């Protein structure tokens, strides 16, 4: 008879002062880890042919790979064509309902979810119990590496249901041993207030509501609540921002949710290389770019029941394999944003976050209590950048605000702007990801 008990829901306990969650894997000799990657890659390729995983079989055969024995080294991976998100969409459309890139049947899986669909038709993600365990253990490395420990209270407001992020994050938190204080995304004032009132009762130690915090702040101001004073609300903090660059912490729900995490000592995010081969490639050649240069983020997941082979997320990534003072021997990754999110106007290429930074610092009265704006997608035009922006709660002279914005955009981004200054609460609100770019 199997034994049952609370340990089934979580990992074995470990000493609170040990440096790494999984010392064996996190401090493994890099040469030994590469051998582990090669072994797991061959296993994956063997499953492609044994289970006839159509999409990946076609890609392997186009590269002259007919079985795992054809992979002599990790360098051989670069001869295999990359897989794009559109490939997954096409596979699901041509082979409904789930496509021909699955390694298991639907009945082998315990969780289904889908991507947000922010860049096109959502794809479906299927996870077995083992796949969930890989994500939970990966997240546990992240939480431990950042100095967090079981017993702390963590709050977040990630969506759930078919979008799998909220449930996945909640599972990792509970597996690790946190108290999972999960509040609803603040899609309405009423839902935002519900979360705020809970935080007044139970103060979180750690916050993961970054993508929704602007909305909570706005509603809290209406209620006369100070999130820090009245709720003990912490700032979201993770290490790895020493160069001012974003650590590479995720490759998306459909690929590898907790691909890496930063520490408070070195830059970037340590990549969990025993469970993935993570590359920055030149999309024209399919080859790795030199270390320290930006390339397309390409991920091959390892030791999963349902994996992805050479998945190009069409995002910018850069890696650093220099020694880390913590003793962790995995390379560290940096994330440079989605190429599809790159805007172009008057010959200037920029991210909407660049504009947000300029507006927040250059016209600070607009950030009262939150900055609310959208920009019309310029689509490479030579005309002025069209910005729609709300005044702060204290109001102000709209023409003067207009002139300030035009001046700071011209000075900081070298673009001419056409600004429409609006009353407060004119633009639509979002409870999760902000929609800063509109079509018209």
Secondary structure in CASP SS format (residue, H / E / C, confidence):
PFRMAT SS
TARGET T0000
AUTHOR 0000-0000-0000
METHOD secondary structure of the structure
MODEL  1
X C 1.00
X C 1.00
X C 1.00
X C 1.00
X C 1.00
X H 1.00
X H 1.00
X H 1.00
X H 1.00
X C 1.00
X C 1.00
X C 1.00
X C 1.00
X C 1.00
X C 1.00
X C 1.00
X C 1.00
X C 1.00
X C 1.00
X C 1.00
X C 1.00
X C 1.00
X H 1.00
X H 1.00
X H 1.00
X H 1.00
X C 1.00
X C 1.00
X C 1.00
X H 1.00
X H 1.00
X H 1.00
X H 1.00
X H 1.00
X H 1.00
X H 1.00
X H 1.00
X H 1.00
X H 1.00
X H 1.00
X H 1.00
X H 1.00
X H 1.00
X H 1.00
X H 1.00
X H 1.00
X H 1.00
X H 1.00
X H 1.00
X H 1.00
X C 1.00
X C 1.00
X C 1.00
X H 1.00
X H 1.00
X H 1.00
X H 1.00
X H 1.00
X H 1.00
X H 1.00
X H 1.00
X H 1.00
X C 1.00
X C 1.00
X C 1.00
X C 1.00
X C 1.00
X H 1.00
X H 1.00
X H 1.00
X C 1.00
X C 1.00
X C 1.00
X H 1.00
X H 1.00
X H 1.00
X H 1.00
X H 1.00
X H 1.00
X C 1.00
X C 1.00
X C 1.00
X E 1.00
X C 1.00
X H 1.00
X H 1.00
X H 1.00
X H 1.00
X H 1.00
X H 1.00
X H 1.00
X H 1.00
X H 1.00
X H 1.00
X C 1.00
X C 1.00
X C 1.00
X C 1.00
X C 1.00
X C 1.00
X C 1.00
X C 1.00
X C 1.00
X C 1.00
X C 1.00
X H 1.00
X H 1.00
X H 1.00
X C 1.00
X C 1.00
X E 1.00
X E 1.00
X E 1.00
X E 1.00
X C 1.00
X C 1.00
X C 1.00
X C 1.00
X C 1.00
X C 1.00
X C 1.00
X C 1.00
X C 1.00
X E 1.00
X E 1.00
X E 1.00
X E 1.00
X C 1.00
X H 1.00
X H 1.00
X H 1.00
X H 1.00
X H 1.00
X H 1.00
X H 1.00
X H 1.00
X H 1.00
X H 1.00
X H 1.00
X H 1.00
X H 1.00
X H 1.00
X H 1.00
X H 1.00
X H 1.00
X C 1.00
X C 1.00
X C 1.00
X C 1.00
X C 1.00
X C 1.00
X C 1.00
X E 1.00
X E 1.00
X E 1.00
X E 1.00
X C 1.00
X C 1.00
X C 1.00
X C 1.00
X C 1.00
X C 1.00
X E 1.00
X C 1.00
X H 1.00
X H 1.00
X H 1.00
X H 1.00
X H 1.00
X H 1.00
X H 1.00
X H 1.00
X H 1.00
X H 1.00
X H 1.00
X H 1.00
X C 1.00
X C 1.00
X E 1.00
X E 1.00
X E 1.00
X E 1.00
X C 1.00
X C 1.00
X C 1.00
X C 1.00
X C 1.00
X C 1.00
X H 1.00
X H 1.00
X H 1.00
X H 1.00
X H 1.00
X H 1.00
X H 1.00
X H 1.00
X H 1.00
X H 1.00
X H 1.00
X H 1.00
X H 1.00
X C 1.00
X C 1.00
X C 1.00
X C 1.00
X E 1.00
X E 1.00
X E 1.00
X C 1.00
X C 1.00
X C 1.00
X C 1.00
X H 1.00
X H 1.00
X H 1.00
X H 1.00
X H 1.00
X H 1.00
X H 1.00
X H 1.00
X H 1.00
X H 1.00
X H 1.00
X C 1.00
X C 1.00
X C 1.00
X H 1.00
X H 1.00
X H 1.00
X H 1.00
X H 1.00
X C 1.00
X C 1.00
X C 1.00
X C 1.00
X C 1.00
X C 1.00
X C 1.00
X C 1.00
X C 1.00
X C 1.00
X C 1.00
X C 1.00
X C 1.00
X C 1.00
X E 1.00
X E 1.00
X C 1.00
X C 1.00
X C 1.00
X C 1.00
X C 1.00
X C 1.00
X C 1.00
X C 1.00
X C 1.00
X C 1.00
X C 1.00
X C 1.00
X E 1.00
X E 1.00
X C 1.00
X C 1.00
X C 1.00
X C 1.00
X C 1.00
X C 1.00
X C 1.00
X E 1.00
X E 1.00
X E 1.00
X C 1.00
X C 1.00
X C 1.00
X C 1.00
X E 1.00
X E 1.00
X E 1.00
X E 1.00
X E 1.00
X E 1.00
X C 1.00
X C 1.00
X C 1.00
X C 1.00
X C 1.00
X C 1.00
X E 1.00
X C 1.00
X C 1.00
X C 1.00
X C 1.00
X C 1.00
X C 1.00
X E 1.00
X E 1.00
X E 1.00
X E 1.00
X E 1.00
X E 1.00
X E 1.00
X C 1.00
X C 1.00
X C 1.00
X C 1.00
X C 1.00
X C 1.00
X C 1.00
X C 1.00
X C 1.00
X E 1.00
X E 1.00
X E 1.00
X E 1.00
X E 1.00
X E 1.00
X E 1.00
X E 1.00
X E 1.00
X E 1.00
X C 1.00
X C 1.00
X C 1.00
X C 1.00
X C 1.00
X C 1.00
X C 1.00
X C 1.00
X C 1.00
X C 1.00
X C 1.00
X E 1.00
X E 1.00
X E 1.00
X E 1.00
X E 1.00
X E 1.00
X E 1.00
X H 1.00
X H 1.00
X H 1.00
X C 1.00
X E 1.00
X E 1.00
X E 1.00
X C 1.00
X C 1.00
X E 1.00
X E 1.00
X E 1.00
X C 1.00
X H 1.00
X H 1.00
X H 1.00
X H 1.00
X H 1.00
X H 1.00
X H 1.00
X H 1.00
X H 1.00
X H 1.00
X H 1.00
X C 1.00
X H 1.00
X H 1.00
X H 1.00
X C 1.00
X C 1.00
X C 1.00
X C 1.00
X C 1.00
X C 1.00
X E 1.00
X E 1.00
X E 1.00
X E 1.00
X C 1.00
X C 1.00
X C 1.00
X C 1.00
X C 1.00
X C 1.00
X C 1.00
X C 1.00
X E 1.00
X E 1.00
X E 1.00
X E 1.00
X E 1.00
X E 1.00
X C 1.00
X E 1.00
X C 1.00
X C 1.00
X E 1.00
X C 1.00
X C 1.00
X H 1.00
X H 1.00
X H 1.00
X H 1.00
X H 1.00
X H 1.00
X H 1.00
X H 1.00
X H 1.00
X H 1.00
X H 1.00
X H 1.00
X H 1.00
X H 1.00
X H 1.00
X H 1.00
X C 1.00
X C 1.00
X C 1.00
X E 1.00
X E 1.00
X E 1.00
X E 1.00
X E 1.00
X E 1.00
X C 1.00
X C 1.00
X C 1.00
X C 1.00
X C 1.00
X C 1.00
X C 1.00
X C 1.00
X C 1.00
X C 1.00
X C 1.00
X C 1.00
X C 1.00
X C 1.00
X E 1.00
X E 1.00
X C 1.00
X C 1.00
END
